[in-house]
Amino acid sequence: MGFSLNVKLYKCLCVFIVILSFSCLKSFDAKSRENCLPFLPHGYNNFFVHLPKEKNFCVETPDGKVFYSTNANGARIIHSVKSDLSIHAFGESQLLEIFPVNNKPKHLLSYIYGDRKFLIHGAPNNGPNETLAFINYIMSEKNKPPEEIVIGLNLGFDLFRIIPGWKTADRVPYESNQIPFMMDYPKLFEIINVSKAFFTKKLEIVSPINQIKKSRSYFKQRKVDIITYFNYWLENIKKIKLKNNINIDLIIYQPFWVYDIEHGSETLVLDKYFEKEVLEIFCNARNTYANLFRNVFYFSFDKKMTAKEIFSFSYRHYKYRHPQIIKNNSICENS
C-alpha cells in the first residue's frame, strides 16, 4: 500500500515538474519573443524551404541582431524608401542574408539594382532544385506573376545540393507546420533540437579549416556528377523561362572554400586553382545556354583580409559589403 502510494506521489510530482517547467518556458519564451529569437525559424514543405509567412521578427546571432519582415509566401521583404517596384529573388541563406550588416543596411543586391524593394524567396539549405520548385510556385499564383526574376547560386554549397544523394529533409528537419510552434516556444524548441542532435549523434562541430578541406575533397570526388546535374538544372531553368516568358538574371557567389585559412592566422588567401576549377563548370556550359540569362553577375571577394572581416560567424557566409562584381562573359575570361 505504501509502495503504491509512493509511486503515485512520484508520478504526480513528475507531472507537476513537467507542467511547471513548461509554464516557465512559456513565460520565458514570451519574453524572448519580445526581444529576439535564438535561431532563424524556417521549414520544409517537401518542395522548398521557406520562412514564416506574414511575420515581423528578429533573430539574435553571434554577429548581432537580424530583423525580418515576410510576405504571404514566406519571402523576406527588403524595403526601399525610393521604389515600390519589386524584384523577386530566389536562393538560399547567402542571398537571404541571414547575418547582420552593421552600419550598411543595404542588401548586396542593391549594388546591382540600386535602391529597390526585394522579395527574397528562400531559406537556409534551400538548394537549386528547391529554388526551381519555389519559382514554379510563385509563377502559378493567381496574382500577376513577376516578369523578371533573379536566381542566386552559392557555389560554396549549391553545386553539392544539386546532385542526387542530397536530401533536404535531412538538412532541414523542420516541417512547415512546425514553424508556428518554434516561433511561439523558441527556447523549448531549441532544447528539443539539441536533445535530438545529442541522442541521434548528429551534433557536429566543424572547424573552418576542416570544413574547407572537406568541401574541396568532396568537390574533387563528385566533380563529374556536379557537371552532369548542373547542366540538367540549367535545362530546367530554360523550361521555366520559355513556359513563363520571363527574363532571368543569375547571381553567382564565390565559394567560401576557395580561401585558405592558415593555422595560427586569421588572414585569408585566395586559392585561384580551386576558384578556376569551380568556375569552369559554369563556363563550360555557357555555350549551350548562352542566351538563358539576361545578365550573369559573379560576386568575387578576391582580397587579402581577415576571416572575421569577410565572413559571418559561421565562416560560411560573406558579410563583406564591397565585392568585385564581374558581369557576363568576363567571368570566364581567365577560366
C-alpha positions in Angstrom: 0.0 0.0 0.0 2.8 2.4 1.0 4.8 1.5 -2.1 1.7 2.1 -4.3 1.2 5.4 -2.7 4.8 6.4 -3.2 4.7 5.5 -6.8 1.6 7.6 -7.3 3.2 10.5 -5.5 6.3 10.2 -7.6 4.3 10.2 -10.8 2.3 13.2 -9.7 5.5 15.0 -8.7 6.9 14.3 -12.2 3.8 15.6 -13.9 3.9 18.7 -11.7 7.5 19.4 -12.6 6.8 19.0 -16.3 3.9 21.4 -16.1 5.8 23.9 -14.1 8.8 23.7 -16.4 6.6 24.1 -19.5 4.9 27.1 -17.8 8.3 28.7 -17.0 9.5 28.1 -20.5 6.3 29.5 -21.9 6.7 32.6 -19.8 10.4 32.8 -20.8 9.6 32.3 -24.4 7.0 35.1 -24.3 9.8 37.4 -23.0 12.2 36.1 -25.7 9.8 36.9 -28.4 9.7 40.5 -27.2 13.4 40.6 -28.0 14.8 38.1 -30.5 14.6 34.5 -31.4 17.7 32.4 -30.8 17.5 30.8 -34.3 16.0 31.5 -37.7 12.6 29.8 -38.0 12.1 28.0 -41.3 10.6 24.8 -42.5 10.4 22.4 -45.5 7.1 21.6 -47.3 8.6 18.8 -49.4 9.0 21.2 -52.3 11.1 24.1 -50.9 12.3 25.7 -47.7 10.7 28.9 -46.6 10.5 31.4 -43.7 7.4 32.1 -41.6 4.6 33.8 -43.5 3.5 37.4 -42.9 5.6 37.9 -39.8 7.9 40.5 -38.4 10.6 39.2 -36.1 14.3 39.4 -35.3 17.0 36.8 -34.8 19.9 37.0 -32.4 23.2 35.8 -34.0 26.8 35.8 -32.6 27.4 38.7 -35.0 24.3 40.7 -33.8 20.6 41.0 -34.5 18.9 40.5 -37.9 15.4 41.8 -38.5 12.9 40.1 -40.8 9.7 41.1 -42.5 8.0 38.5 -44.6 5.0 38.3 -47.0 2.2 35.7 -47.5 4.6 33.4 -49.3 7.3 33.5 -46.7 9.6 35.7 -48.8 11.8 38.1 -46.9 11.0 41.7 -47.8 13.8 44.2 -48.1 12.0 47.5 -48.1 13.0 50.6 -50.1 12.4 54.2 -49.4 12.7 55.2 -53.1 10.8 52.5 -55.0 7.9 50.1 -54.5 8.9 48.2 -57.7 9.7 44.7 -56.5 12.5 42.4 -57.7 11.8 38.7 -57.0 14.9 36.8 -56.0 15.3 33.1 -55.3 18.0 31.3 -53.4 19.4 30.2 -50.1 20.9 31.8 -47.0 23.7 33.8 -48.7 21.1 35.5 -50.9 18.7 35.8 -48.0 21.5 37.5 -45.9 20.9 35.8 -42.5 23.8 37.8 -41.0 23.7 41.4 -39.7 25.1 44.1 -41.9 26.5 46.7 -39.5 26.2 50.3 -40.5 25.5 49.3 -44.1 21.8 48.3 -44.2 21.7 47.9 -48.0 21.3 44.4 -49.3 24.1 43.1 -51.5 21.6 43.1 -54.5 21.3 46.8 -54.2 24.9 47.1 -55.6 23.5 45.8 -58.9 19.8 47.0 -58.9 20.0 50.1 -56.8 17.6 51.1 -54.0 14.8 48.7 -54.9 12.3 46.6 -53.0 13.4 43.0 -52.9 11.3 39.9 -52.3 13.7 37.1 -51.4 12.2 33.6 -51.7 14.4 31.2 -49.9 15.8 30.0 -46.6 18.9 28.1 -45.3 19.6 24.8 -47.2 17.1 25.7 -49.9 19.1 24.1 -52.8 19.0 24.8 -56.5 16.2 22.2 -57.1 14.1 23.6 -54.3 14.7 27.0 -55.9 13.1 25.7 -59.1 10.1 24.5 -57.1 9.8 27.9 -55.4 9.9 29.7 -58.7 7.2 27.4 -60.2 5.0 28.0 -57.1 5.3 31.8 -57.4 4.6 31.6 -61.2 1.4 29.6 -60.6 -0.1 32.3 -58.3 -3.4 33.8 -59.4 -2.0 37.3 -58.9 0.2 38.7 -61.6 3.4 36.7 -61.6 6.8 38.6 -62.0 8.1 39.2 -65.5 11.7 39.1 -64.4 13.4 37.2 -61.6 16.9 36.8 -60.0 18.4 33.5 -59.1 21.2 33.2 -56.5 23.7 30.4 -56.9 26.0 29.9 -53.9 28.9 27.9 -55.4 30.1 27.0 -51.9 27.1 24.7 -51.3 24.7 24.7 -54.2 26.9 22.5 -56.5 26.7 19.8 -53.8 23.0 20.2 -53.3 22.3 19.8 -57.0 23.4 16.2 -57.2 21.4 13.0 -56.2 22.0 12.0 -52.7 21.3 15.4 -51.3 18.1 15.1 -49.1 16.7 18.4 -48.0 14.7 16.8 -45.2 18.0 15.6 -43.6 19.4 19.1 -43.6 16.1 20.8 -42.7 14.4 18.5 -40.2 11.6 21.1 -39.6 8.4 20.8 -41.4 6.4 23.9 -42.5 3.6 23.1 -39.9 6.2 23.3 -37.1 7.0 27.0 -37.8 4.2 28.4 -35.5 5.4 26.2 -32.6 9.1 27.2 -33.0 8.1 30.9 -33.0 5.7 30.6 -30.0 8.1 28.5 -27.9 11.6 29.1 -29.2 13.5 28.1 -26.1 11.6 24.9 -25.7 12.1 24.1 -29.4 15.8 24.8 -29.1 16.0 22.4 -26.2 14.2 19.7 -28.2 16.5 20.2 -31.1 19.7 19.9 -29.1 18.4 16.8 -27.4 17.6 15.2 -30.7 21.0 16.1 -32.1 22.7 14.7 -29.0 20.8 11.4 -28.8 21.0 10.8 -32.6 24.7 11.7 -32.6 24.1 14.4 -35.2 25.7 17.1 -33.1 28.7 18.1 -35.2 31.2 20.9 -34.7 33.3 21.6 -37.7 36.3 24.0 -37.6 36.6 26.5 -40.5 39.9 24.8 -41.7 38.3 21.4 -41.7 35.2 22.4 -43.5 37.3 24.0 -46.2 39.3 20.7 -46.6 36.1 18.7 -46.5 34.4 20.8 -49.2 37.4 20.6 -51.5 37.7 16.9 -51.2 34.0 16.4 -51.9 34.2 18.6 -54.9 37.0 16.5 -56.4 35.2 13.3 -55.7 31.9 14.4 -57.3 33.0 16.8 -60.0 31.7 14.6 -62.8 28.3 14.4 -61.2 28.2 18.1 -60.5 28.8 18.9 -64.2 26.1 16.5 -65.3 23.4 17.7 -62.9 24.4 21.4 -63.2 23.6 21.1 -66.9 20.4 19.3 -66.1 19.5 22.2 -63.7 20.1 24.8 -66.4 17.9 22.8 -68.8 15.0 23.0 -66.2 15.6 26.8 -65.9 15.3 27.0 -69.6 11.9 25.3 -69.5 10.7 27.7 -66.8 11.9 30.7 -68.8 10.1 29.5 -72.0 6.9 28.5 -70.2 6.5 31.8 -68.4 8.2 34.1 -70.9 10.4 35.8 -68.2 13.8 37.4 -68.0 16.2 35.8 -65.6 19.4 37.2 -64.0 21.8 34.9 -62.3 23.9 35.9 -59.3 26.9 33.6 -58.6 28.6 33.8 -55.2 32.3 32.8 -54.9 32.7 29.6 -52.9 33.8 30.2 -49.3 36.2 27.2 -49.5 38.4 28.8 -52.2 40.1 30.7 -49.4 42.9 29.2 -47.3 43.0 29.9 -43.6 46.4 29.3 -42.2 46.9 27.7 -38.8 47.5 30.4 -36.2 46.4 33.2 -38.6 43.1 34.6 -39.4 44.4 36.1 -42.7 42.7 34.7 -45.9 44.5 33.9 -49.1 42.5 33.1 -52.3 43.4 29.7 -53.8 42.9 30.6 -57.5 43.3 27.0 -58.6 40.1 25.9 -56.8 38.2 29.0 -57.9 39.1 28.3 -61.5 38.0 24.7 -61.2 34.6 25.7 -59.9 34.0 28.5 -62.4 34.9 26.1 -65.3 31.7 24.2 -64.6 29.6 27.2 -65.4 31.8 28.5 -68.2 31.8 25.1 -70.0 28.0 25.2 -70.0 27.9 28.8 -71.2 27.9 28.0 -75.0 24.9 25.6 -74.6 23.0 28.1 -72.5 24.4 31.3 -73.9 21.0 33.2 -74.0 19.4 31.6 -71.0 20.2 34.5 -68.6 19.8 38.2 -69.3 22.7 39.0 -67.0 25.2 37.0 -65.0 26.9 38.6 -62.1 29.8 37.0 -60.2 30.4 38.3 -56.6 34.2 37.8 -56.1 35.8 38.7 -52.7 39.3 38.4 -54.1 41.2 40.5 -51.5 43.5 39.7 -48.6 41.7 40.3 -45.3 40.9 38.6 -42.1 38.3 35.9 -41.8 36.3 38.0 -39.4 36.2 40.9 -41.8 34.9 38.9 -44.8 32.9 36.1 -43.2 30.0 35.9 -40.8 30.4 33.9 -37.5 29.8 30.6 -39.3 32.6 31.2 -41.8 30.2 30.1 -44.5 28.6 33.4 -45.5 30.1 36.6 -46.9 29.3 39.7 -44.9 31.8 42.0 -46.6 30.0 44.7 -48.5 32.3 45.6 -51.4 32.8 42.6 -53.6 34.3 42.8 -57.1 31.2 42.3 -59.3 32.1 40.6 -62.6 29.5 40.6 -65.3 28.5 38.2 -68.1 31.3 36.8 -70.3 34.1 38.5 -68.3 33.5 35.8 -65.7 35.0 33.2 -67.9 37.9 35.1 -69.4 40.5 33.5 -67.1 38.9 30.1 -66.6 
